[in-house]
Amino acid sequence: MKKLKDFKNKTSNNSNAKKARDGSSWFLIIFGALFIAMIGRVFVSGGEMPNMPNIGATNTTKPIELSFSDVLRRAPEIKTMKINGNDATGTLADGTKYNATITYDPEMLSKLSDAGTAITIDTSKGIFESIATFAPLALTLLFIFWILRGFRRGGAAGGIGRSLIGQNPTKIATGKPKTTFKDVAGIDSEKQELSEIVDFLKNKDKYKALGARVPRGVLLSGQPGTGKTLLARAIAGEANVPFFAASGSDFSGIIVGLGVAKIKEIFEMAKRNAPCILFIDEIDAIGQKRSTHSYNDQDREQTLNQLLIEMDGFANDTGIIVIGATNRVDMLDAALLRPGRFDRQVYIELPDLSGRREILDLYAKKVKIGETVNLHDLARGTTGFSGADLENLLNEAALHAVRNGRTEISSDDIEEARDKIIMGPRKIRKMRPEDIKLTAYHEAGHAFVSLMYADITDPIHKATIIPRGRALGMVQHLPIDDKVSMTLAEVRANLSIALAGRSAEEIFFGDDKITTGAESDIAMATRLARYSITTAGLSKRVGLPAINQVGTFGTRGALENASEKTAELVDAEIKAWLDAAHADAIKHLTKNKKTVEKLANELLTRETLTGEEIREIVFGKSESATTEKKPKTQKKKIKKTTNATKTTKQ
């Protein structure tokens, strides 16, 4: 019976679609005819379309053209004249036909009449001209009728009308999603949190027997690209239930009340197809906090009120689960987050090392990976990447492999794709030899000081002087594992590494030859020092109070809970930390000047050096294999505010 019902619905839908297409065809025919009539009238009234000769006429002589002054001058020669508006036709005394453009003037008519001209004034209009007169009004009314008809019956007119007024049709997935939890990797804890939603949709009777109320709504939040939409589809696919998807922008338009109507429409669909998943992406577009003074937001607030009413009207056993997704939970109205609506909030974190490895393994099945590619090392080098970023990285690597004529992705393709995403595309610049040399010594300074702190910082991955984005060169570090905190020793080491590039410029080129290339290094070091002193409480002079609470990490902002004297102390302490880090880098580079110079010359020759090659140049082959150590555990730690792969650049 269900198949028969589906077939009838499908047949009915096809019939309605055919009627809509037929109606649209007739509309286009009528619309085109009126448009041609209107354009034709413009040409005829402007005198740009010549008069058509009579079919039965034997005289095919082309009429001559007379101006208004010619008519006045040659009045005695004009035998007949037929006037229609500003157009005049007739014959001269010698039988020659003429066309003339005139201005209605009683004096002219009197002069022609005295000269014996037979004058006829035609005040009637042809069918073509009569239709063309009312064509603009008819076109406007017909267009409005077509749009309104489209809203009622759907079809092409409905699509155009909805687009014009900003009301897009709801996107509804056809059938049931094939995506399951097997297609979602790197977020195992989140999948475990949502597994009982799937179990409820499959076995709701056992929950009903116990009297348990399953959450009516689930709010998925997290950074872009972490898999919120994919996870919502996987829930529906795992439970084998219909999936209705809409975006928050689908409920907004320039006509008041359409958002409310659309909310009612999609919830009615969900009720008819329960149990099901109703997914609203970017729900902050309609779920923002309500205000009491903004008149312009009244329609959006009415849409939000209707959403609250619909979610409150669910019975406990309807089987409808509403899933919302947003990047801005702080913008949502409190009424939307209370129990009974979005009961459960699931924050999707950026994947950790093991999660990134799982995601890479999943996407690697869709492309051809060469034996030289180490996915574990790739996962180590993509700290801070989301699932979408990792998929894009493999795609960029595949594109690079195709451009270079390879049939599978190599480690070089992976390296190029990662550098392109992190730093930007490779730049082809004609740099002066002195600039290239200075860049090589700058990056050699970063690389050498990094090796001096190899026991407490992330191992160096590579150094290069190939320009990318705004950077002339860079030194990359590859974390051994994901860290959630930094020790005080690590903070001071990272400050020294960041300022080592400027220090190398001073040592090898002199104070008068230093450049602005250390801009990003100095900015990064200043942000890290300010955060450590004002927020993490690592300065003995400033103490433990959290001072800088305004703005995000790295921004100066205003100092809270601090007097002017304390603010001056903070500035002095930041400068002291940076001066100490600068002096430390100067000490290491000066003591090993020849080794740093050798490293810079190798960069000038090869442009890019791997971490292993750098260790061989500095320590020799016998010692390089033992220098990469795991960072030691320290007692004093601070929380990291970013998971991005550390990159020191000029």
Secondary structure, 3 states (H helix, E strand, C coil): CHHHHHHHHHHHHHHHHHHHHHHHHHHHHHHHHHHHHHHHHHHHHCCCCCCCCCCCCCCCCCCEEECHHHHHHCHHHECEEEEECCEEEEEECCCCEEEEECCCCHHHHHHHHHCCCEEEECCCCCHHHHHHHCHHHHHHHHHHHHHHHHHHHCHHHHHHHHHHCCCCCCCECCCCCCCCHHHCCCCHHHHHHHHHHHHHHHCHHHHHHHCCCCCCEEEEEECCCCCHHHHHHHHHHHHCCCEEEEEHHHHCCCCCCHHHHHHHHHHHHHHHCCCEEEEEECHHHCCECCCCCCCCCHHHHHHHHHHHHHHHCCCCCCCEEEEEEECCHHHECHHHHCCCCEEEEEEECCCCHHHHHHHHHHHHCCCCECCCCCHHHHHHCCCCCCHHHHHHHHHHHHHHHHHCCCCCECHHHHHHHHHHHHHCCECCCCCCHHHHHHHHHHHHHHHHHHHHCCCCCCCEEEEECCCECCECCEEEECCCCCCCEEEHHHHHHHHHHHHHHHHHHHHHHCHHHCCHHHHHHHHHHHHHHHHHHHCCCCCCCCCCCCCCCCCCCCCCCCCCCCCHHHHHHHHHHHHHHHHHHHHHHHHHHHHCHHHHHHHHHHHHHHCEEEHHHHHHHHHCHHHHCCCCCCCCCCCCEEECCCCCCCEEEC
